[in-house]
């Protein structure tokens, strides 16, 4: 059962990272077209809208993968001096706190998306509905929260899992 959950979680994390990579490729293409277009006096119309909205996918798409691979910043000044059980408890609590932060972020952005729908908010030039990107941010933040919950569970059950980068 656990292996199936881990496999599903890894698949979801990789899907999100793929969306982030796709967003990055879109951003690079937009910047190149815009810069070349400016050189010829014809910048890409709406490039700022595209760049701003795809940043949602670039940043939040990669967040769960960053957590999965242990890429978040960690300060371990006291870690060698603390008992293993306390270090494990800190790992579990930090993962739970991270999950709570991402759930709160998803909830706040979801509430903002409801306002965007009600007010029919869109981007400045291309009139892309802002709510679509806010919903995407919610989904990506929830995947990150779920990944962090799974990391907390793994750290609680298997002490070595908390210390393995790329687990």
Secondary structure, 3 states (H helix, E strand, C coil): CHHHHHHHHHHHHHHHHHHHHHHHHHHHHHHHHHHHHHHCCCCCCCHHHHHHHHHHHHHHHHHHHHHHCCCCCCCCCCHHHCCHHHHHHHHHHHHHHHHHHHHHHHHHHHHHHHHHHHHCCECCCCCCEHHHHHHHHHHHHHHHHHHHHHHHHHHHHCHHHHHCCCC
